[in-house]
Amino acid sequence: MGFQCQGALVTLAAPNSEKLVQFYRQLLDQAPNPYIPNVYGEFQLPGLRLGIFKPKESHFSEFVNTSKGCFSLCLEVSNLESTISHLSDLGYPPAGDILTASHGREIYAYDPLGNRLIFHESGKSSPI
């Protein structure tokens, strides 16, 4: 019998993992669970578990060889305007205007490490 996946978890490594955990705590409006301060925090999203961890000293070089994040997280939202307001309140406003793609409207923003966040609202066309 071949490989059978039982679930998936996306993780972000950050030397200052607590800053990133607190950003996602506020962004997602939920407490991480499980949570070990300055070590690991995990967020439960529909269809996705997002883990944030502080790499061990012996592994730092694997994760910090870039000046920007190398991760892109796409989150579907019900209201793009309220998402923009929420991001702005957190101090991380979107980078640029609302874009219209074939699958709906979207904006780009960045977390404290520079990882790209795509907030997508499906089924609404751009107002003309």
N, CA, C and O atoms as CSV, one atom per row, in Angstrom:
chain,resi,resn,atom,element,x,y,z
A,1,MET,N,N,0.849,-1.176,0.000
A,1,MET,CA,C,0.000,0.000,0.000
A,1,MET,C,C,0.895,1.240,0.000
A,1,MET,O,O,1.915,1.262,0.688
A,2,GLY,N,N,0.525,2.270,-0.762
A,2,GLY,CA,C,1.325,3.483,-0.899
A,2,GLY,C,C,1.087,4.473,0.225
A,2,GLY,O,O,0.369,4.208,1.190
A,3,PHE,N,N,1.698,5.587,0.065
A,3,PHE,CA,C,1.601,6.692,1.017
A,3,PHE,C,C,0.164,7.164,1.149
A,3,PHE,O,O,-0.514,7.370,0.142
A,4,GLN,N,N,-0.308,7.338,2.372
A,4,GLN,CA,C,-1.643,7.855,2.632
A,4,GLN,C,C,-1.538,9.017,3.607
A,4,GLN,O,O,-1.215,8.828,4.780
A,5,CYS,N,N,-1.806,10.187,3.126
A,5,CYS,CA,C,-1.730,11.387,3.956
A,5,CYS,C,C,-2.982,11.500,4.814
A,5,CYS,O,O,-4.094,11.355,4.308
A,6,GLN,N,N,-2.814,11.754,6.094
A,6,GLN,CA,C,-3.931,11.889,7.025
A,6,GLN,C,C,-4.269,13.338,7.335
A,6,GLN,O,O,-5.283,13.615,7.976
A,7,GLY,N,N,-3.437,14.258,6.889
A,7,GLY,CA,C,-3.661,15.669,7.156
A,7,GLY,C,C,-2.433,16.441,6.728
A,7,GLY,O,O,-1.425,15.853,6.337
A,8,ALA,N,N,-2.517,17.759,6.802
A,8,ALA,CA,C,-1.388,18.598,6.400
A,8,ALA,C,C,-1.246,19.764,7.370
A,8,ALA,O,O,-2.220,20.243,7.951
A,9,LEU,N,N,-0.016,20.196,7.523
A,9,LEU,CA,C,0.319,21.306,8.394
A,9,LEU,C,C,1.366,22.141,7.679
A,9,LEU,O,O,2.398,21.614,7.261
A,10,VAL,N,N,1.120,23.416,7.534
A,10,VAL,CA,C,2.094,24.345,6.966
A,10,VAL,C,C,2.748,25.055,8.135
A,10,VAL,O,O,2.063,25.522,9.044
A,11,THR,N,N,4.079,25.137,8.116
A,11,THR,CA,C,4.768,25.801,9.217
A,11,THR,C,C,5.665,26.922,8.703
A,11,THR,O,O,6.208,26.854,7.600
A,12,LEU,N,N,5.801,27.934,9.515
A,12,LEU,CA,C,6.691,29.059,9.258
A,12,LEU,C,C,7.765,29.054,10.329
A,12,LEU,O,O,7.465,28.946,11.518
A,13,ALA,N,N,9.014,29.171,9.908
A,13,ALA,CA,C,10.109,29.274,10.860
A,13,ALA,C,C,10.470,30.733,11.031
A,13,ALA,O,O,10.543,31.478,10.054
A,14,ALA,N,N,10.694,31.144,12.264
A,14,ALA,CA,C,11.052,32.533,12.532
A,14,ALA,C,C,11.935,32.594,13.765
A,14,ALA,O,O,11.556,32.094,14.824
A,15,PRO,N,N,13.122,33.208,13.641
A,15,PRO,CA,C,13.969,33.371,14.829
A,15,PRO,C,C,13.220,34.098,15.954
A,15,PRO,O,O,13.410,33.782,17.128
A,16,ASN,N,N,12.374,35.066,15.599
A,16,ASN,CA,C,11.529,35.747,16.575
A,16,ASN,C,C,10.101,35.238,16.369
A,16,ASN,O,O,9.217,35.975,15.934
A,17,SER,N,N,9.902,33.974,16.690
A,17,SER,CA,C,8.611,33.339,16.415
A,17,SER,C,C,7.471,33.993,17.184
A,17,SER,O,O,6.336,34.001,16.709
A,18,GLU,N,N,7.749,34.536,18.351
A,18,GLU,CA,C,6.678,35.128,19.162
A,18,GLU,C,C,6.041,36.327,18.467
A,18,GLU,O,O,4.826,36.508,18.549
A,19,LYS,N,N,6.831,37.141,17.789
A,19,LYS,CA,C,6.292,38.285,17.059
A,19,LYS,C,C,5.337,37.808,15.967
A,19,LYS,O,O,4.272,38.391,15.766
A,20,LEU,N,N,5.721,36.757,15.274
A,20,LEU,CA,C,4.878,36.215,14.210
A,20,LEU,C,C,3.616,35.566,14.780
A,20,LEU,O,O,2.532,35.725,14.219
A,21,VAL,N,N,3.748,34.841,15.883
A,21,VAL,CA,C,2.580,34.235,16.533
A,21,VAL,C,C,1.587,35.322,16.927
A,21,VAL,O,O,0.385,35.174,16.708
A,22,GLN,N,N,2.080,36.412,17.507
A,22,GLN,CA,C,1.182,37.484,17.929
A,22,GLN,C,C,0.518,38.162,16.737
A,22,GLN,O,O,-0.651,38.539,16.819
A,23,PHE,N,N,1.241,38.324,15.633
A,23,PHE,CA,C,0.639,38.883,14.420
A,23,PHE,C,C,-0.512,37.996,13.942
A,23,PHE,O,O,-1.612,38.492,13.698
A,24,TYR,N,N,-0.268,36.690,13.807
A,24,TYR,CA,C,-1.321,35.791,13.329
A,24,TYR,C,C,-2.442,35.638,14.355
A,24,TYR,O,O,-3.588,35.404,13.972
A,25,ARG,N,N,-2.145,35.764,15.637
A,25,ARG,CA,C,-3.195,35.749,16.675
A,25,ARG,C,C,-4.173,36.900,16.417
A,25,ARG,O,O,-5.388,36.709,16.458
A,26,GLN,N,N,-3.636,38.093,16.152
A,26,GLN,CA,C,-4.483,39.256,15.901
A,26,GLN,C,C,-5.147,39.176,14.530
A,26,GLN,O,O,-6.332,39.480,14.395
A,27,LEU,N,N,-4.394,38.772,13.523
A,27,LEU,CA,C,-4.957,38.682,12.176
A,27,LEU,C,C,-6.127,37.711,12.123
A,27,LEU,O,O,-7.186,38.035,11.585
A,28,LEU,N,N,-5.937,36.521,12.682
A,28,LEU,CA,C,-6.950,35.468,12.610
A,28,LEU,C,C,-7.966,35.530,13.747
A,28,LEU,O,O,-8.946,34.786,13.748
A,29,ASP,N,N,-7.730,36.426,14.725
A,29,ASP,CA,C,-8.613,36.598,15.867
A,29,ASP,C,C,-8.872,35.272,16.588
A,29,ASP,O,O,-10.009,34.911,16.891
A,30,GLN,N,N,-7.767,34.562,16.850
A,30,GLN,CA,C,-7.871,33.324,17.611
A,30,GLN,C,C,-6.545,33.071,18.336
A,30,GLN,O,O,-5.478,33.495,17.890
A,31,ALA,N,N,-6.643,32.389,19.431
A,31,ALA,CA,C,-5.452,32.023,20.187
A,31,ALA,C,C,-4.839,30.774,19.571
A,31,ALA,O,O,-5.559,29.884,19.119
A,32,PRO,N,N,-3.512,30.705,19.553
A,32,PRO,CA,C,-2.883,29.491,19.038
A,32,PRO,C,C,-3.110,28.325,19.995
A,32,PRO,O,O,-3.129,28.498,21.214
A,33,ASN,N,N,-3.283,27.134,19.421
A,33,ASN,CA,C,-3.491,25.936,20.217
A,33,ASN,C,C,-3.062,24.726,19.404
A,33,ASN,O,O,-3.700,24.412,18.399
A,34,PRO,N,N,-2.014,24.044,19.803
A,34,PRO,CA,C,-1.209,24.220,21.003
A,34,PRO,C,C,-0.332,25.470,20.923
A,34,PRO,O,O,-0.110,26.035,19.852
A,35,TYR,N,N,0.160,25.884,22.105
A,35,TYR,CA,C,0.980,27.092,22.185
A,35,TYR,C,C,2.032,26.951,23.273
A,35,TYR,O,O,1.710,26.676,24.429
A,36,ILE,N,N,3.282,27.140,22.897
A,36,ILE,CA,C,4.408,27.200,23.830
A,36,ILE,C,C,5.112,28.515,23.522
A,36,ILE,O,O,5.768,28.621,22.486
A,37,PRO,N,N,4.997,29.530,24.398
A,37,PRO,CA,C,5.588,30.842,24.119
A,37,PRO,C,C,7.054,30.753,23.693
A,37,PRO,O,O,7.853,30.021,24.277
A,38,ASN,N,N,7.375,31.523,22.655
A,38,ASN,CA,C,8.728,31.599,22.100
A,38,ASN,C,C,9.248,30.286,21.522
A,38,ASN,O,O,10.440,30.160,21.244
A,39,VAL,N,N,8.362,29.311,21.340
A,39,VAL,CA,C,8.768,28.027,20.769
A,39,VAL,C,C,7.852,27.617,19.618
A,39,VAL,O,O,8.323,27.339,18.516
A,40,TYR,N,N,6.508,27.580,19.879
A,40,TYR,CA,C,5.583,27.067,18.859
A,40,TYR,C,C,4.162,27.559,19.116
A,40,TYR,O,O,3.704,27.606,20.257
A,41,GLY,N,N,3.483,27.920,18.048
A,41,GLY,CA,C,2.064,28.254,18.109
A,41,GLY,C,C,1.389,27.714,16.864
A,41,GLY,O,O,1.952,27.774,15.771
A,42,GLU,N,N,0.198,27.191,17.025
A,42,GLU,CA,C,-0.514,26.601,15.888
A,42,GLU,C,C,-1.928,27.153,15.811
A,42,GLU,O,O,-2.615,27.282,16.823
A,43,PHE,N,N,-2.350,27.476,14.596
A,43,PHE,CA,C,-3.676,28.024,14.356
A,43,PHE,C,C,-4.473,27.058,13.488
A,43,PHE,O,O,-3.967,26.515,12.506
A,44,GLN,N,N,-5.724,26.859,13.871
A,44,GLN,CA,C,-6.619,25.963,13.142
A,44,GLN,C,C,-7.483,26.789,12.196
A,44,GLN,O,O,-8.301,27.596,12.636
A,45,LEU,N,N,-7.299,26.585,10.908
A,45,LEU,CA,C,-8.092,27.264,9.892
A,45,LEU,C,C,-8.893,26.220,9.135
A,45,LEU,O,O,-8.530,25.044,9.145
A,46,PRO,N,N,-9.974,26.621,8.479
A,46,PRO,CA,C,-10.727,25.646,7.697
A,46,PRO,C,C,-9.824,25.019,6.631
A,46,PRO,O,O,-9.350,25.705,5.725
A,47,GLY,N,N,-9.594,23.724,6.748
A,47,GLY,CA,C,-8.796,22.999,5.769
A,47,GLY,C,C,-7.294,23.170,5.911
A,47,GLY,O,O,-6.543,22.703,5.055
A,48,LEU,N,N,-6.829,23.837,6.985
A,48,LEU,CA,C,-5.400,24.077,7.125
A,48,LEU,C,C,-5.021,24.277,8.583
A,48,LEU,O,O,-5.736,24.934,9.340
A,49,ARG,N,N,-3.901,23.709,8.964
A,49,ARG,CA,C,-3.283,24.014,10.250
A,49,ARG,C,C,-2.024,24.809,9.940
A,49,ARG,O,O,-1.211,24.394,9.115
A,50,LEU,N,N,-1.864,25.950,10.599
A,50,LEU,CA,C,-0.715,26.814,10.400
A,50,LEU,C,C,0.110,26.823,11.678
A,50,LEU,O,O,-0.357,27.270,12.725
A,51,GLY,N,N,1.328,26.330,11.588
A,51,GLY,CA,C,2.222,26.297,12.737
A,51,GLY,C,C,3.345,27.306,12.567
A,51,GLY,O,O,3.838,27.511,11.458
A,52,ILE,N,N,3.746,27.930,13.652
A,52,ILE,CA,C,4.853,28.891,13.643
A,52,ILE,C,C,5.822,28.439,14.727
A,52,ILE,O,O,5.436,28.239,15.879
A,53,PHE,N,N,7.093,28.282,14.340
A,53,PHE,CA,C,8.055,27.780,15.312
A,53,PHE,C,C,9.369,28.534,15.254
A,53,PHE,O,O,9.728,29.123,14.234
A,54,LYS,N,N,10.062,28.502,16.353
A,54,LYS,CA,C,11.404,29.072,16.429
A,54,LYS,C,C,12.381,27.931,16.167
A,54,LYS,O,O,12.421,26.964,16.928
A,55,PRO,N,N,13.177,28.036,15.089
A,55,PRO,CA,C,14.112,26.946,14.808
A,55,PRO,C,C,15.209,26.879,15.872
A,55,PRO,O,O,15.570,27.892,16.472
A,56,LYS,N,N,15.722,25.696,16.092
A,56,LYS,CA,C,16.830,25.528,17.020
A,56,LYS,C,C,18.041,26.255,16.463
A,56,LYS,O,O,18.186,26.391,15.248
A,57,GLU,N,N,18.912,26.724,17.351
A,57,GLU,CA,C,20.111,27.463,16.942
A,57,GLU,C,C,20.869,26.735,15.838
A,57,GLU,O,O,21.353,27.365,14.897
A,58,SER,N,N,20.973,25.434,15.946
A,58,SER,CA,C,21.737,24.655,14.969
A,58,SER,C,C,21.078,24.631,13.590
A,58,SER,O,O,21.699,24.195,12.621
A,59,HIS,N,N,19.828,25.093,13.487
A,59,HIS,CA,C,19.108,25.085,12.217
A,59,HIS,C,C,18.777,26.482,11.690
A,59,HIS,O,O,18.168,26.610,10.628
A,60,PHE,N,N,19.174,27.537,12.424
A,60,PHE,CA,C,18.840,28.909,12.007
A,60,PHE,C,C,19.209,29.176,10.557
A,60,PHE,O,O,18.416,29.757,9.816
A,61,SER,N,N,20.395,28.761,10.141
A,61,SER,CA,C,20.863,29.094,8.791
A,61,SER,C,C,19.954,28.530,7.707
A,61,SER,O,O,19.937,29.058,6.595
A,62,GLU,N,N,19.209,27.488,7.994
A,62,GLU,CA,C,18.289,26.917,7.012
A,62,GLU,C,C,17.111,27.850,6.729
A,62,GLU,O,O,16.497,27.783,5.664
A,63,PHE,N,N,16.805,28.712,7.685
A,63,PHE,CA,C,15.596,29.514,7.585
A,63,PHE,C,C,15.821,31.008,7.444
A,63,PHE,O,O,14.885,31.735,7.111
A,64,VAL,N,N,17.021,31.485,7.684
A,64,VAL,CA,C,17.239,32.926,7.691
A,64,VAL,C,C,18.220,33.392,6.617
A,64,VAL,O,O,18.846,34.441,6.774
A,65,ASN,N,N,18.364,32.647,5.550
A,65,ASN,CA,C,19.277,33.031,4.477
A,65,ASN,C,C,18.650,33.997,3.487
A,65,ASN,O,O,19.258,34.302,2.460
A,66,THR,N,N,17.483,34.472,3.761
A,66,THR,CA,C,16.807,35.407,2.879
A,66,THR,C,C,16.391,36.640,3.668
A,66,THR,O,O,16.075,36.549,4.855
A,67,SER,N,N,16.392,37.792,3.006
A,67,SER,CA,C,16.003,39.020,3.700
A,67,SER,C,C,14.492,39.201,3.715
A,67,SER,O,O,13.978,40.054,4.438
A,68,LYS,N,N,13.779,38.410,2.924
A,68,LYS,CA,C,12.315,38.462,2.897
A,68,LYS,C,C,11.770,37.069,3.129
A,68,LYS,O,O,12.485,36.077,2.987
A,69,GLY,N,N,10.511,37.002,3.484
A,69,GLY,CA,C,9.878,35.706,3.647
A,69,GLY,C,C,9.809,34.971,2.319
A,69,GLY,O,O,9.876,35.583,1.253
A,70,CYS,N,N,9.676,33.678,2.392
A,70,CYS,CA,C,9.611,32.888,1.157
A,70,CYS,C,C,8.339,32.055,1.126
A,70,CYS,O,O,8.288,31.005,0.485
A,71,PHE,N,N,7.340,32.518,1.806
A,71,PHE,CA,C,6.097,31.783,1.958
A,71,PHE,C,C,4.952,32.657,1.462
A,71,PHE,O,O,4.988,33.874,1.644
A,72,SER,N,N,3.962,32.076,0.856
A,72,SER,CA,C,2.783,32.814,0.430
A,72,SER,C,C,1.557,32.071,0.936
A,72,SER,O,O,1.378,30.888,0.645
A,73,LEU,N,N,0.718,32.756,1.688
A,73,LEU,CA,C,-0.484,32.161,2.264
A,73,LEU,C,C,-1.693,32.852,1.666
A,73,LEU,O,O,-1.820,34.074,1.754
A,74,CYS,N,N,-2.579,32.085,1.061
A,74,CYS,CA,C,-3.790,32.633,0.456
A,74,CYS,C,C,-4.968,32.294,1.373
A,74,CYS,O,O,-5.215,31.129,1.684
A,75,LEU,N,N,-5.690,33.337,1.797
A,75,LEU,CA,C,-6.842,33.161,2.673
A,75,LEU,C,C,-8.084,33.720,1.993
A,75,LEU,O,O,-8.096,34.869,1.551
A,76,GLU,N,N,-9.124,32.905,1.913
A,76,GLU,CA,C,-10.378,33.376,1.343
A,76,GLU,C,C,-11.162,34.090,2.432
A,76,GLU,O,O,-11.327,33.566,3.533
A,77,VAL,N,N,-11.646,35.294,2.119
A,77,VAL,CA,C,-12.393,36.098,3.082
A,77,VAL,C,C,-13.769,36.431,2.510
A,77,VAL,O,O,-13.980,36.373,1.299
A,78,SER,N,N,-14.693,36.776,3.388
A,78,SER,CA,C,-16.038,37.099,2.923
A,78,SER,C,C,-16.181,38.565,2.541
A,78,SER,O,O,-17.051,38.912,1.743
A,79,ASN,N,N,-15.327,39.441,3.106
A,79,ASN,CA,C,-15.436,40.861,2.811
A,79,ASN,C,C,-14.046,41.482,2.748
A,79,ASN,O,O,-13.374,41.624,3.769
A,80,LEU,N,N,-13.625,41.849,1.553
A,80,LEU,CA,C,-12.287,42.380,1.338
A,80,LEU,C,C,-12.084,43.729,2.020
A,80,LEU,O,O,-11.012,43.987,2.567
A,81,GLU,N,N,-13.084,44.578,1.996
A,81,GLU,CA,C,-12.953,45.902,2.607
A,81,GLU,C,C,-12.725,45.805,4.114
A,81,GLU,O,O,-11.887,46.525,4.659
A,82,SER,N,N,-13.462,44.922,4.793
A,82,SER,CA,C,-13.256,44.785,6.237
A,82,SER,C,C,-11.893,44.156,6.528
A,82,SER,O,O,-11.284,44.443,7.559
A,83,THR,N,N,-11.419,43.308,5.634
A,83,THR,CA,C,-10.085,42.723,5.780
A,83,THR,C,C,-9.016,43.802,5.650
A,83,THR,O,O,-8.046,43.815,6.408
A,84,ILE,N,N,-9.194,44.697,4.698
A,84,ILE,CA,C,-8.256,45.811,4.509
A,84,ILE,C,C,-8.216,46.664,5.773
A,84,ILE,O,O,-7.140,47.048,6.230
A,85,SER,N,N,-9.365,46.957,6.331
A,85,SER,CA,C,-9.445,47.749,7.554
A,85,SER,C,C,-8.741,47.039,8.712
A,85,SER,O,O,-8.004,47.662,9.477
A,86,HIS,N,N,-8.972,45.745,8.832
A,86,HIS,CA,C,-8.364,44.952,9.899
A,86,HIS,C,C,-6.836,44.953,9.767
A,86,HIS,O,O,-6.127,45.156,10.752
A,87,LEU,N,N,-6.338,44.728,8.559
A,87,LEU,CA,C,-4.889,44.732,8.322
A,87,LEU,C,C,-4.287,46.097,8.652
A,87,LEU,O,O,-3.222,46.183,9.263
A,88,SER,N,N,-4.970,47.145,8.248
A,88,SER,CA,C,-4.493,48.505,8.521
A,88,SER,C,C,-4.448,48.773,10.017
A,88,SER,O,O,-3.505,49.392,10.511
A,89,ASP,N,N,-5.469,48.309,10.743
A,89,ASP,CA,C,-5.491,48.472,12.205
A,89,ASP,C,C,-4.317,47.748,12.862
A,89,ASP,O,O,-3.808,48.192,13.891
A,90,LEU,N,N,-3.891,46.637,12.268
A,90,LEU,CA,C,-2.763,45.872,12.801
A,90,LEU,C,C,-1.419,46.507,12.450
A,90,LEU,O,O,-0.380,46.104,12.975
A,91,GLY,N,N,-1.443,47.510,11.552
A,91,GLY,CA,C,-0.206,48.151,11.131
A,91,GLY,C,C,0.435,47.494,9.923
A,91,GLY,O,O,1.600,47.756,9.622
A,92,TYR,N,N,-0.303,46.649,9.230
A,92,TYR,CA,C,0.199,45.950,8.047
A,92,TYR,C,C,-0.795,46.123,6.892
A,92,TYR,O,O,-1.394,45.148,6.440
A,93,PRO,N,N,-0.969,47.356,6.418
A,93,PRO,CA,C,-1.945,47.593,5.354
A,93,PRO,C,C,-1.549,46.870,4.067
A,93,PRO,O,O,-0.381,46.537,3.868
A,94,PRO,N,N,-2.518,46.635,3.210
A,94,PRO,CA,C,-2.218,45.967,1.944
A,94,PRO,C,C,-1.192,46.752,1.128
A,94,PRO,O,O,-1.070,47.972,1.242
A,95,ALA,N,N,-0.470,46.014,0.312
A,95,ALA,CA,C,0.507,46.616,-0.594
A,95,ALA,C,C,-0.176,46.769,-1.952
A,95,ALA,O,O,-0.239,45.818,-2.731
A,96,GLY,N,N,-0.678,47.951,-2.227
A,96,GLY,CA,C,-1.326,48.180,-3.511
A,96,GLY,C,C,-2.840,48.143,-3.417
A,96,GLY,O,O,-3.429,48.006,-2.345
A,97,ASP,N,N,-3.435,48.271,-4.585
A,97,ASP,CA,C,-4.891,48.331,-4.696
A,97,ASP,C,C,-5.507,46.939,-4.798
A,97,ASP,O,O,-4.806,45.939,-4.950
A,98,ILE,N,N,-6.829,46.900,-4.711
A,98,ILE,CA,C,-7.560,45.656,-4.929
A,98,ILE,C,C,-7.384,45.263,-6.393
A,98,ILE,O,O,-7.564,46.079,-7.297
A,99,LEU,N,N,-7.030,44.004,-6.606
A,99,LEU,CA,C,-6.859,43.470,-7.953
A,99,LEU,C,C,-8.065,42.630,-8.313
A,99,LEU,O,O,-8.678,42.006,-7.447
A,100,THR,N,N,-8.402,42.614,-9.579
A,100,THR,CA,C,-9.477,41.750,-10.046
A,100,THR,C,C,-8.861,40.650,-10.888
A,100,THR,O,O,-8.245,40.913,-11.922
A,101,ALA,N,N,-9.029,39.427,-10.443
A,101,ALA,CA,C,-8.518,38.261,-11.152
A,101,ALA,C,C,-9.697,37.451,-11.660
A,101,ALA,O,O,-10.845,37.754,-11.336
A,102,SER,N,N,-9.426,36.438,-12.442
A,102,SER,CA,C,-10.507,35.622,-13.002
A,102,SER,C,C,-11.329,34.936,-11.910
A,102,SER,O,O,-12.497,34.615,-12.126
A,103,HIS,N,N,-10.737,34.714,-10.756
A,103,HIS,CA,C,-11.421,34.013,-9.661
A,103,HIS,C,C,-12.029,34.965,-8.630
A,103,HIS,O,O,-12.596,34.502,-7.641
A,104,GLY,N,N,-11.929,36.270,-8.831
A,104,GLY,CA,C,-12.509,37.230,-7.895
A,104,GLY,C,C,-11.551,38.357,-7.579
A,104,GLY,O,O,-10.572,38.575,-8.293
A,105,ARG,N,N,-11.840,39.076,-6.498
A,105,ARG,CA,C,-10.996,40.206,-6.097
A,105,ARG,C,C,-9.985,39.741,-5.050
A,105,ARG,O,O,-10.242,38.808,-4.289
A,106,GLU,N,N,-8.816,40.418,-5.026
A,106,GLU,CA,C,-7.808,40.049,-4.049
A,106,GLU,C,C,-6.889,41.225,-3.748
A,106,GLU,O,O,-6.774,42.173,-4.525
A,107,ILE,N,N,-6.240,41.128,-2.596
A,107,ILE,CA,C,-5.221,42.098,-2.196
A,107,ILE,C,C,-4.023,41.324,-1.677
A,107,ILE,O,O,-4.124,40.166,-1.271
A,108,TYR,N,N,-2.886,42.005,-1.705
A,108,TYR,CA,C,-1.665,41.433,-1.152
A,108,TYR,C,C,-1.256,42.242,0.071
A,108,TYR,O,O,-1.390,43.465,0.103
A,109,ALA,N,N,-0.759,41.540,1.064
A,109,ALA,CA,C,-0.197,42.170,2.255
A,109,ALA,C,C,0.988,41.303,2.664
A,109,ALA,O,O,1.250,40.262,2.061
A,110,TYR,N,N,1.694,41.743,3.692
A,110,TYR,CA,C,2.873,41.002,4.142
A,110,TYR,C,C,2.879,40.913,5.650
A,110,TYR,O,O,2.520,41.868,6.340
A,111,ASP,N,N,3.293,39.750,6.169
A,111,ASP,CA,C,3.400,39.584,7.620
A,111,ASP,C,C,4.715,40.202,8.104
A,111,ASP,O,O,5.485,40.705,7.286
A,112,PRO,N,N,4.991,40.177,9.416
A,112,PRO,CA,C,6.197,40.824,9.929
A,112,PRO,C,C,7.513,40.295,9.352
A,112,PRO,O,O,8.523,40.998,9.405
A,113,LEU,N,N,7.530,39.083,8.804
A,113,LEU,CA,C,8.754,38.551,8.196
A,113,LEU,C,C,8.837,38.822,6.702
A,113,LEU,O,O,9.837,38.490,6.065
A,114,GLY,N,N,7.802,39.417,6.143
A,114,GLY,CA,C,7.799,39.683,4.710
A,114,GLY,C,C,7.170,38.575,3.891
A,114,GLY,O,O,7.245,38.600,2.663
A,115,ASN,N,N,6.551,37.604,4.543
A,115,ASN,CA,C,5.832,36.561,3.813
A,115,ASN,C,C,4.588,37.163,3.188
A,115,ASN,O,O,3.873,37.936,3.825
A,116,ARG,N,N,4.334,36.807,1.942
A,116,ARG,CA,C,3.180,37.378,1.242
A,116,ARG,C,C,1.886,36.718,1.692
A,116,ARG,O,O,1.792,35.494,1.794
A,117,LEU,N,N,0.897,37.552,1.958
A,117,LEU,CA,C,-0.453,37.118,2.287
A,117,LEU,C,C,-1.365,37.571,1.159
A,117,LEU,O,O,-1.354,38.740,0.771
A,118,ILE,N,N,-2.145,36.650,0.640
A,118,ILE,CA,C,-3.113,36.985,-0.398
A,118,ILE,C,C,-4.488,36.799,0.220
A,118,ILE,O,O,-4.829,35.707,0.675
A,119,PHE,N,N,-5.275,37.862,0.236
A,119,PHE,CA,C,-6.648,37.789,0.733
A,119,PHE,C,C,-7.561,37.847,-0.474
A,119,PHE,O,O,-7.541,38.812,-1.237
A,120,HIS,N,N,-8.353,36.815,-0.638
A,120,HIS,CA,C,-9.149,36.607,-1.849
A,120,HIS,C,C,-10.641,36.600,-1.487
A,120,HIS,O,O,-11.069,35.944,-0.537
A,121,GLU,N,N,-11.401,37.340,-2.266
A,121,GLU,CA,C,-12.861,37.362,-2.091
A,121,GLU,C,C,-13.470,36.869,-3.396
A,121,GLU,O,O,-13.375,37.544,-4.421
A,122,SER,N,N,-14.090,35.701,-3.363
A,122,SER,CA,C,-14.639,35.144,-4.596
A,122,SER,C,C,-16.075,35.606,-4.815
A,122,SER,O,O,-16.774,35.998,-3.881
A,123,GLY,N,N,-16.485,35.547,-6.059
A,123,GLY,CA,C,-17.873,35.810,-6.406
A,123,GLY,C,C,-18.286,37.246,-6.455
A,123,GLY,O,O,-19.471,37.513,-6.651
A,124,LYS,N,N,-17.381,38.206,-6.288
A,124,LYS,CA,C,-17.751,39.610,-6.384
A,124,LYS,C,C,-16.938,40.254,-7.479
A,124,LYS,O,O,-15.724,40.064,-7.564
A,125,SER,N,N,-17.588,40.992,-8.288
A,125,SER,CA,C,-16.863,41.702,-9.332
A,125,SER,C,C,-16.490,43.091,-8.850
A,125,SER,O,O,-17.086,43.616,-7.910
A,126,SER,N,N,-15.520,43.668,-9.489
A,126,SER,CA,C,-15.053,45.002,-9.117
A,126,SER,C,C,-16.105,46.037,-9.432
A,126,SER,O,O,-16.694,45.995,-10.512
A,127,PRO,N,N,-16.367,46.981,-8.515
A,127,PRO,CA,C,-17.336,48.040,-8.817
A,127,PRO,C,C,-16.800,48.945,-9.923
A,127,PRO,O,O,-15.611,49.262,-9.961
A,128,ILE,N,N,-17.691,49.353,-10.820
A,128,ILE,CA,C,-17.259,50.212,-11.953
A,128,ILE,C,C,-17.832,51.587,-11.789
A,128,ILE,O,O,-17.593,52.459,-12.625
